[in-house]
Amino acid sequence: MKALLAICMIMTASFVWAGESTASAPRETTVVKGKVLEVKDVENYTYLLLKTQDGETWAAVAKAPVKKGAMVSIENVTVMNNFESKTLKKTFPTILFGTIGSTTEGAKDARIMGSAYPVFSKKPDTADVKVPRAKGANAKTVAEIMSKSAELKDKPVLVSGKVVKYNAQIMGKNWIHLRDGSGSAEDNTNDILVTTQNPVSMGDIVTAKGIVRTNMDFGSGYSYKVLIEDATLQ
């Protein structure tokens, strides 16, 4: 267990998601496989006590019909420390969040999204993106927002882009990453994080209208240099 946590925590500390450039944010790390020793279902989530090759550990995924005794793999694992589940009235010293990749029994094919904390359903779409600049007042490109964030801080912007990453219902919001073909990965100006209540799908072309925020720290490892907060999507 100690070896597993060490690997996950080291990888988490150096987070650079292909396009998600904030240093202390959680990241996709690894795949954990194990036997389900205990299952706790709540309204939207399933907590699993797993017996892995490195020992026992708790994991959480979106609600899934997993049975005790099943062999499961949890993909895109992110480690959270001192996580409190108010529903279970339990604090987990360490818990792994991810998506169910496969099971030998007890669960249907489940590439399931939606968890209280980081749940990554797919790897980021890093293909070339070309999306026309949004039209209207305060319209900006992704690169302009990222490179001029100090100037745009706390101001409304309008930006169009392709959804290359989608994390559903993290701390009550949907978190998406947009690219429009502007900027570069070298200086981290080609990708913008947007929080919204609107659901989307990977690959959607959307226009986001929201407020630019800088140096935001949401706790639990969620720290971002630049993002567009509480956006509405068109």
C-alpha positions in Angstrom: 0.0 0.0 0.0 2.8 2.4 0.9 4.5 1.7 -2.5 1.2 2.4 -4.3 0.6 5.7 -2.5 4.2 6.8 -3.0 3.9 6.3 -6.8 0.5 8.0 -7.0 1.6 11.0 -4.8 4.8 11.5 -6.7 3.0 11.6 -10.0 0.3 13.8 -8.6 2.8 16.4 -7.3 4.2 16.9 -10.8 0.9 17.3 -12.5 1.0 18.5 -16.1 -2.1 17.3 -17.9 -1.6 17.6 -21.6 -3.0 21.1 -21.7 -3.9 21.4 -18.0 -0.9 23.3 -16.8 -1.5 24.1 -13.2 1.2 22.7 -10.9 -0.7 21.5 -7.9 -3.9 20.2 -9.5 -4.7 16.5 -9.4 -3.8 14.4 -12.4 -4.4 11.0 -14.0 -1.9 8.7 -12.5 -2.3 4.9 -12.8 -4.5 1.9 -12.8 -5.2 0.0 -9.6 -6.6 -3.6 -9.6 -8.0 -5.5 -6.7 -10.6 -7.6 -5.2 -13.7 -5.9 -3.7 -13.8 -6.6 0.0 -16.6 -4.1 0.9 -19.1 -2.0 -1.0 -20.8 1.1 0.3 -23.4 2.7 -2.1 -24.6 6.3 -1.6 -26.9 8.3 -3.8 -24.6 8.9 -6.7 -21.3 7.1 -5.7 -20.0 3.7 -4.9 -17.2 3.3 -2.3 -15.1 0.1 -2.6 -12.6 -1.4 -0.2 -10.1 -3.1 -2.4 -7.5 -5.7 -1.7 -4.6 -4.9 -4.0 -1.1 -6.4 -4.4 0.1 -3.6 -2.2 -2.5 -3.9 0.5 -6.0 -2.7 1.3 -7.3 0.7 0.1 -10.6 2.5 -0.4 -11.6 3.7 -3.8 -14.6 5.7 -5.1 -16.3 5.8 -8.5 -19.7 6.9 -9.8 -22.4 4.6 -8.6 -22.1 1.2 -10.2 -23.5 -2.3 -9.5 -20.3 -3.8 -8.1 -20.6 -6.8 -5.9 -18.4 -8.0 -3.0 -15.8 -10.5 -4.3 -15.6 -8.9 -7.8 -12.1 -8.2 -9.3 -12.1 -4.7 -10.6 -9.7 -2.2 -12.1 -9.9 1.5 -11.3 -8.4 3.6 -14.1 -7.0 7.2 -14.1 -6.5 7.1 -10.3 -6.2 10.3 -8.3 -5.2 10.2 -4.6 -7.0 12.3 -2.1 -6.0 12.6 1.5 -8.2 13.2 4.5 -11.4 13.1 2.4 -14.6 13.4 4.3 -17.8 11.8 3.1 -20.6 13.5 4.8 -23.1 10.9 3.6 -21.1 8.1 5.1 -20.0 10.2 8.1 -16.5 8.9 7.6 -13.2 10.5 6.9 -10.8 8.5 4.7 -7.1 9.1 5.5 -6.4 8.2 1.9 -8.8 7.3 -0.9 -8.4 6.7 -4.6 -10.8 8.3 -7.1 -11.2 7.0 -10.6 -13.4 5.2 -13.2 -14.2 1.5 -13.4 -12.2 0.1 -16.3 -13.2 -3.6 -16.1 -14.7 -6.2 -13.7 -14.7 -10.0 -13.7 -18.1 -10.1 -12.1 -20.7 -8.0 -10.3 -20.7 -4.9 -12.5 -21.8 -4.1 -16.0 -19.4 -2.6 -18.5 -18.9 0.7 -16.8 -16.9 3.5 -18.2 -18.8 5.7 -15.8 -18.4 9.4 -15.2 -19.3 11.5 -12.2 -17.8 11.5 -8.8 -17.6 13.9 -5.9 -13.9 14.5 -6.8 -11.5 13.9 -9.7 -13.0 11.3 -12.1 -11.5 11.2 -15.5 -13.4 9.2 -18.1 -11.1 9.6 -21.0 -7.6 10.8 -21.7 -7.4 14.3 -23.1 -8.1 14.8 -26.8 -4.7 16.2 -28.0 -5.5 16.3 -31.7 -5.1 19.5 -33.7 -8.0 21.9 -33.0 -9.2 24.8 -35.2 -12.2 26.6 -33.8 -13.2 30.1 -35.1 -12.9 33.0 -32.6 -16.2 33.7 -30.8 -18.2 36.7 -32.0 -19.5 39.4 -29.6 -18.5 41.7 -26.9 -15.5 40.5 -24.8 -14.7 37.7 -27.3 -11.2 36.3 -26.8 -9.1 33.4 -28.0 -7.8 30.8 -25.5 -4.3 32.2 -25.9 -5.4 35.7 -25.2 -7.1 34.7 -22.0 -4.1 32.7 -20.8 -1.5 35.3 -21.8 -3.5 38.3 -20.6 -5.0 36.8 -17.5 -3.8 39.7 -15.2 -5.4 42.2 -17.5 -8.6 40.2 -17.8 -8.9 39.2 -14.1 -12.5 39.4 -12.8 -13.8 40.5 -16.2 -16.3 38.7 -18.4 -15.0 36.9 -21.5 -16.5 34.9 -24.4 -14.5 32.1 -25.9 -15.2 29.3 -28.3 -13.4 26.0 -28.2 -13.5 22.3 -28.5 -14.0 20.2 -25.3 -10.8 18.2 -24.9 -11.4 17.2 -21.3 -14.6 16.9 -19.2 -14.8 16.1 -15.5 -18.4 15.9 -14.3 -19.7 17.1 -10.9 -16.4 17.9 -9.1 -17.4 19.9 -6.1 -20.8 20.6 -7.6 -19.6 21.8 -10.9 -18.6 20.4 -14.3 -15.0 21.1 -15.2 -14.1 21.3 -18.9 -11.0 22.2 -20.9 -11.3 24.1 -24.1 -8.9 24.5 -27.0 -9.4 26.6 -30.1 -6.0 26.1 -31.8 -4.4 29.3 -30.5 -1.5 29.3 -28.1 1.1 26.6 -27.5 1.7 23.8 -25.1 5.2 25.0 -24.5 4.0 28.1 -22.6 0.7 26.6 -21.5 -1.5 29.1 -23.5 -3.3 26.6 -25.6 -5.9 25.3 -23.1 -8.4 27.0 -20.7 -10.2 25.5 -17.8 -13.9 26.4 -17.5 -16.3 25.6 -14.7 -20.0 25.4 -15.5 -23.3 23.8 -14.6 -23.9 22.8 -18.2 -23.2 19.2 -19.3 -21.1 18.6 -22.4 -19.5 15.7 -24.2 -16.0 15.2 -25.3 -15.4 16.8 -28.7 -18.3 19.3 -28.5 -17.7 22.8 -29.9 -19.0 25.3 -27.4 -18.9 29.0 -26.6 -18.4 29.8 -22.9 -19.3 33.0 -21.3 -17.9 33.6 -17.8 -15.6 35.5 -15.5 -11.8 35.2 -15.7 -10.3 34.2 -12.3 -6.7 33.9 -11.4 -4.7 32.1 -8.7 -7.7 30.2 -7.5 -7.3 27.6 -4.7 -10.3 25.5 -4.1 -8.6 23.2 -1.6 -8.0 19.5 -1.8 -5.3 20.1 -4.4 -7.4 22.2 -6.8 -5.2 25.2 -7.5 -5.4 27.0 -10.8 -3.5 30.0 -12.2 -6.2 30.8 -14.7 -9.8 29.7 -15.3 -13.2 30.9 -16.4 -15.6 30.4 -13.6 -19.3 29.7 -13.5 -19.7 29.9 -17.3 -22.8 29.5 -19.4 -22.3 27.5 -22.5 -23.8 28.1 -25.9 
